[in-house]
Amino acid sequence: MLKQQTSSGLTAAVYARFSTDLQNERSTQDQIDLCTSYARREGLHIVSTFQDQARSGSSMHGRDGLHQLLDAAHRGLFQVIIVEALDRLSRDIEDLAGIYKRLSFAGIKLLAVHEGEANTVLIGLRGLVGQMYREDNVHKVRRGMTGLIKQGLTAGGRAYGYRSDPANTGKPTIVEQEAIIVRRIFTEYQSGNSPKAICRRLNAERITAPRGKKWAPSALIGSEERGSGMFRNQIYVGRIIWNKVRMVKDPDTGKRVSRPNPESEWHIAEAPELRIVPAELFESAHRQLKSRSHTNRKDNMAVHRRPKRLLSGLLVCGACRSGMAVAGVDKSGKTRLRCSAHTNSGSCPAPKSFYLEEVEEMVISSLTRELASPEKIFTYAKTYMEKRHADAAYENRQRNQIESRLLAIEKDNALLLDWMLQGVGDHDSLAAKMKSQGQEKDSLKVELRALPASTNVTVHPAAIKAFAQRLQNNRPKLEMALHLLDDLGELPGLIRGVIKSITLDKTEKGAIKMDVTNWLAPFLTGESAPQIIGAGSLVAGEGLEPPTRGL
């Protein structure tokens, strides 16, 4: 698209940003007003305004206004960008340099009201100053939080059993009703009750969990490395600890990730008035926690190692979609399977038990019967391909329609902009039309990104034949139907190459019912990642029905 230019000068866009919720919308408006006055003095004609509110300059992620600005710049809708200062664009050296490089390539000038036209030297200096300012603020905040800890105040976060004192900001106070529950949990654990058993009782009594959900063992046990979890939280014995973890922003996603700090960097302050649990009880529970920890059994791993089972990680509860887990052995010596959500917290609405041997035998029998020949495997692949081709045709039609509409909007908006610059038609009506079409364009782009990438998947006969042969070679092991086989060799990999998940349930008559979701990765070649063929139903005493729907 050709760049627009009026008799009064170059066309320009204004960008404004403020950082935190402590500021208000007036902050960006003040920046826009300042940039508008600057443009008027320089003889520039403003055609677009972009802004981000309550968005940090430390990252480009989550800043829709900035991305819209760069997109418009790439399409040549203006010739100049005006900002109050370069740090409005970014306080990160890498991001600011990248923005400038792209604008320079597009032939667009970057002007800062307080700094003039940007160049390589100015970008380098301002990027460095901006990043140093941001990092210095981080150090100041951490120093302030350390001061709060020394005063017996908390630097953020609230442990179960406490609430903030409204009369003394940052000072926690004990909530006695919750404190009773805390002491009960520690006492029961010291008495030999497992975290699972404790959580099940709390949930059964409908006692509200720390975050309003269900009580779970992880809330009690936490992480030794991070010092988290009720049994490790020393505030319950009147000791406030801060800086157990630090937050680091992932440069690729813009998300903050927590990293544990070494214990030598923790900040500790005594606050005896906050003690809920007697020191002896806390230490006793803590010793039990360490003695039960798997990390203290490394020397006995050969004895206590949990063997890998044939269907580990594939079984799903039909009532709540949680994973199924081994729940011991009954008197007959058979291994029981139970919903992990029911075992851990009692939260499954309709828990059911299964025998692992019976589940494995059904799956193994079905595989040997249904997938033991290339012809039957090809039936599955063909079912998938027919549906995938139909879906691809529809998706391609959708993609073409969206791309055609986006092109039409771009041409239409370019014409409307030309009319506005020439003074043709009503300015407000034209601007409203451009804004409406801009919103439509944004929605269409979201819809376009949601469509799967165009692929050209084909059935590979050689892969089908090879896989079937490997499956046939493993038939003796399959027919053994043993639930523990350390010498399975490639069998677990073969099964995971076919099955994505198995959802367990029971019929009205009590027979095992499975919904099997299958992969077709071993049978297909093409540009796409492994695809899901569909879900087949398997009932005790019956075969696996070919899939009839894609997922």
N, C-alpha and C positions, 0 to 999 in steps of 0.2 A: 504494500500500500504506500502511496506517495505521502510524504509528510505535508501537513497543512501549514500555511503561512499567511498571515493577514498583512494588511498595509501598515498596521501599527507595530508589527514585529513578529517574533517567533511565538508559536503556541507552547504552553507550559502546563505542567501538572504539579499540584502541591501535595506533599505528604506530611502527615503529622502523627505523633505517637506520644502517649504518656504511659508510665511504667506500672503503677500499682493502683489498687482500689482506694488508696488513701487520697489520691488525686481525684478530680472529677472531670466531667465532659468539657467543662469550660477550658481545661488545659489545652485540649486539642484545638478548640475554637480559637483560643488566643494565638496559637501557633499559625493557624490558617489565616487569621486576620493579619498577622505580621508578614507572612509570606505574600499575601495579596497586596499589601501596601508596597512591599519590595518589588513585586512584579509591575505594579503601576509605575513606579519610578523608573524601572528599567525598560519600559515599553513592551512588556511581555503580555500575552493574552492567555489567561487561564481557561483551560477547557475541561479540566478534570480535577477532582479532589479525592484523595485517598487518606484513610486514617485507621489506626489501631488503638483501641482503648484498653487500659490495664494490661498491657503486654510488655514483657521484658525485652530489652534490646540485646540480651545475651544469646538469643537464638532466633532463627528465622522460622522455626516451627510454630504453628498456631497463629501466625500473623496473616490473616486473610487480606487485609488492606495492602500490605507490602507485596504479596504475591499478585494481587490484582494490578498493582502499579507496574510491576516488572512485566506482567503479561501484556498490558497495554503498551508499554515501552517497546517490547519486542515486535508488536504489530504496527509500530510507527504512528500512534495516534497523537503524539506531541513531540516536540523537539528539545524541551528543557524540563528538568525536574528541580523544584525549589523546596528546600527544607530549612527549618530554623537553624539547625546545626547538624553536622554529619552524624553525631551520635544518635539522632532520631532514627536514622536508618539502621544502625547497628552499633553495639559496643563490643563486638567481637572482631579481632583483626582479620581473621580468615573470611568471615561473612562480608565485612565492609569492602575488602579488596575484591572479592568475587562479584559483588554488586557493581562496583565501579568498572571492573573489567567488562562485564556484560553491557553496561550502558555505553561504554566507550566503543565497543564493537558495533552497537546499534547506531552510533553517531549521535547520541543524546548527551547534552551538557548537564552537569550536575552543579547546581548553585546552592550555596548555604548563605543565609542572610547575614550571619555574623562572621563568615570566613571567606566569602567570595567563591570563585569558580574552583572546583576540585581538580587536583592534579595528583600525580603519583606520590609526590613528596607529602602533600597535605593529607592524602588518604592514609599513608603509612603512619604519619605522626598522630592523626586523630584516632586511628584504629588502636594504636599503642596506648594513647592516653585514655581512651574509652575503656579498654580492657583493664588497665591498671586501676581505674576508678571503680570498676565493677568488682574486681578482686579485693580492693581495699575496703569496700563496703562490706564484703563477706567477712573479712577479718574484724571489722568494727562490730558487726552483729554478734560474732562468736565471742568477742571480748565482753560485750554487754551481757550475753547469756551466762558467761562464766561469773560475772559479778552478781547476777541473780542467784546462782547456785550458792555462792558464798553467804548470801543473805537468808538462805533457807527457803528460797522461792523456787518454783519450777520454771524451766525454760521451754515448756511446751509438752503436750501429751498429758493424758489423764489416766491413771491406773484405776482399776476397779476397786471400789471402797472409798474413793475420794471424790470431792468436787471442789471447784474454785470458790474461794471466800469472796463474796460480793463486796465486802468492806475492805478487802486487802488484795488487790489485783496480783495474781501470780502466786498467792499463798494457798496451798491446798488445805482442806479440812476433811475430817473423817465423816463418812456417811455410815452411821451406826448399823443400819439394817444390812448394808452391804458388807460391813466389817464382820458381822456375825457369820455371813456366808464364807468369807475368806478364812476365818478361824476354823470353820467346819471343814473346809476343803483340806487345809493343812493337817488337821487332826485325823481325818479319814485316811489321808495318804500315809501319814506316819503309822497308822494302825494296819497298813498292809493292803488297803484298797487301791486298785489300779486307777489311773486317770480316766480310762474308759468307763469303769463302773461308777466313778464319782459323777462324771458328766451325764451318764444315763439317768441317774437318780435326780440330778438337778433339773434335767429336761422334763422328766416325768412329773416333778412337782411344779413345773411351769415357773421356775425361778428365772427371772430375766438375766440373760447373758450380758457380758460387758458391752457389746455393740448391738444389742437388741436381737441377735440371731440365736442360734442354738449353741449350747456349751459344747466345746470340742476339746479333745485331749491336747491339741497343739496350743490352745490358749493357756494351759497349765504348764506344759513341758517347755515350750518355746525353743530357743536355740542357745546352746552353750557358747558358741562363738560370738553371738550378738548380745548375750546376757539378757535375753527376752524370756517372757513367760512368767506366770504368777509365782512358780516355785523358785525362780531366780531373781525376782524383783526385790531388791533390798529396801525399797521404800516401806515395805511391810514391817521392817524392824527399825524404822526411823532413820534411814540413810538415803539421801537423794543422790542419784548418780546421773550425770549427763555426759554426752559425747561418746556414747557407746558405738554409735554409727555416724557416718558422714554421708551427705548426699552429693552425688556426682551426676552431672547432666550428660546424657549420651549424645554425642555430636550428630549421630545419624538419625535419631528419632526425636531429640529434644526432650525426652522424658527423664525425670530424675530417678536415679537408681541408688539404693542405699548400699554402703560398703561398711563392714565392721571395722572399728578402730582397735588397735592393741590396748590391752587393759592399762598400760602405762600412760595412755592419753586420756583416760576417764577422769572426770572432775567429780569429786565426792564431797558432800557436806552432811554433817550430822543434823538430824531433825527429830529428836526423841519424842516430840509431841505428836508425831505422825505414826508412831509405832502401833500396829494392830496385832501382830503376832509376836509372842514371846521369843526371845532370841534362841532359847533351847529348842523350841518347836521348829523354828525356821531352819536351824542348823541340822536338826535330825532329818527333816524332809529333804534338805539339800543333799545330805550324805546318801540318803536312799536313792535320790534322783541320779547321782553320779554312779552309784553301784549298779543301778539298773540300766544305765546307758549302754548302747551298743558299742560306743567308742572304747569302753573298757574291756571289751571281749575280743580284741584283735588277736590275742595269742591263742584263742580257742575258736577262731573262725572256721578251721577245718571241721570242728565238731558241730558248731552251732550254725554254720552257714545254711541259709534257707535255699534248698535246691530250686533251680529254675524249672517250672512246670510247663507242660506242653501248651497250655492255653493262658499262661500268665499275661495279664494286662489286656486280654481280649474280652473278658466277661463283664457284662453290664446288667444292673438290676432293672427289671422291667417296670417297677413301681416308681422309682425316683431317679433313674439314670446314673446312679453312683456306681463305682466299681464293685465287683464281687471279690470277696477275700476268703481265704481258708479260715475256718473257725473251729479247728480241733478235729479230733477223731472220736466217733461214738463207740459204744460197747462192742459193736460188730467189727470194729476196725476200719470202717469206712470214713473217708475224709469229708467233712461237711463244708459247704459253701454258704456264706451269708453276705447280705448287703453290708458294705463297709460303713455306710451312713448309719444304719441301724446298730451295728456293733459299736461304733465310736460315740454316737450321741443319741441313739434311739429316735432319730428324726424321720426315718423312712415311713411313709404312710401305710404301706402294705408289705411288710417284710416276709420273705419266704426262704426256706432252706432247701438246698439241693445237695446231692452227693456228687462229688467231683468225678468219681469213677464213671457214673452214669452219663454225666455231661460229656466227658471226653470220649466215651464209647459211642455216643450218638454222633458227635462231630467226626470222629475217625471213620465210623461206619459209613457215614454220608459221603465223606471224601473218597473213600475207596470205591464206593458204588457209583457216585455221580461224576467224579472227576478223574477216573482212572483211564479214560481213553481220549485221544485227541478229538474224536467226533463230539463227545459230550462237552468238553471244554470249549470247543469251537461254537457250540450252541450258546453258551454264556456270552462269549465274545460277540457273536452275531447279534444277540439281543441288545447288548450294549451299543454296538455300532449303529444299528438301525435307529435307536432313540437319539444317539449323539448326533447323527447326521440330520435328523429332523430338528433337533435343538439348534444345531449350527446354522441351518438355513434360516430359522426364525431370528437368531441372534444377528446374522449378517444383514437381514432386512432391517432390523432395528438400528444397527450400526450405520447403515447407509442413509436411513431417514434422518438420524440425528446429525450426522456429518453434513448432510445437505442443508438442514435447517441452520446449523451453526454458520455455514458459509453465507447463507442468505442474510442472517442477522448481521454478520460482519460487513457485508456490502451495504446493507440498509443503513446501519449506523454511520458508516463512512459518508454516505450521501447526506444523512441528517446533519452530521457535523459540518459538512461543507455548506449546507444551507444556513446553519447557525452563524458560521463565520462570515458569510456573505450578507447576513441580515435578512434572509428570505424567510417568510413565515413568522409565526408566533414563537418567540424564543422559549417560553415556558412550556408550551405544548411539545415542541421538538425535544426539549430536555427530558420531559416526562416520558416521551416515547422511547428515547434512548435508554433511560433508566429501566423502564419496563422490559425492554429487550435484553438489557444487560443481565437482569435477574433471571430471565428465561434462559439465557446462554449459560449462566452459572449452573442452573438446574440441569440443563442438558449435558453439561460436562460431567456432573456427578453421575448422571445416568449412564453416560458413555463409559466412564471408568468402571462402573459396576458390571458391565458386560464382560464375560470371559474373553480372554484373548483368542483370536482366530487360530484354529488348529487344523492339522491335517492328519488325524489319527487313522492308522490302518492296521488291520489284523495281520500278524506275522505268523504264517504257517509253521516256519522253522522253530520259532519260539514255543508255539503250542506243542509241537511234537517233542521237543527237548524236555519241556516241563512235564509232560505226560509220562515220558520215559523215566525221569527222575522219581516221579510219584509212584510209578509202577515198581521201580527198584526198591522203594521203601515200603512196599506193601507188607512184608513180613513184620516190620516194626509197627506199622499202623495197626495190624490185626492183633498185636499183643495187648493194645489198649491199657497200658500201664500208666499210672498217674505220676510216677517218678522214674525218669530215665535219664541218667547223666550221660549215657552214651548214645543219645538220639542223633548225634551228628548234625546233618543238615535238615532233619525233619522239622524242628521249630521254625526255621527260616522258610521252608516250603509252605507250611501252614499259614504263616504270616504273609506270604506272598499272595495267598488266595483270600484270606479272611481279614477284614478290618476290625469287626467287632461282633460279639454274640450277645444279644439281649435275652436274658432268661426270665421266664414266667411259667405259670401253670394253667392248664385248662380247668374247666369247671369240675372235671372228673379227677383232677390232681395229677394228670400226666404232664411231663416236662414239655414246654413249648419254647422254641428258640426263634428269634428273628436274626438272620445272619446277613451282615453287610459285607459284600465281597469287593476285593480289589481286582483289577485286570492288568496290573503292571507287567506281569511276566508275558502276557499275550499280545501286547500292543506295541507298535512303534510309531513315532511321530514327534511332534513338537511339544506335546503337553506333558505335564507331570502325571503320575499314576492317577487313574480315574476310578471312581466308585461305580461299580456296575449296577447295584441295586440291592434290595433286601429280599432274601428268600426265607420262607417259613419252614420250620422243621418241628414236627411233633413226634414224641416217642412212639415208635412202631411204624412211622411213615418215612417217606423220603424227603429230600430237599427239593422244594418246588423251584423251578427256574424263576429268576427275577422278572418282575413285570413292570417295575418302575425304577426310574433313576433317582438318585438322591442329590 
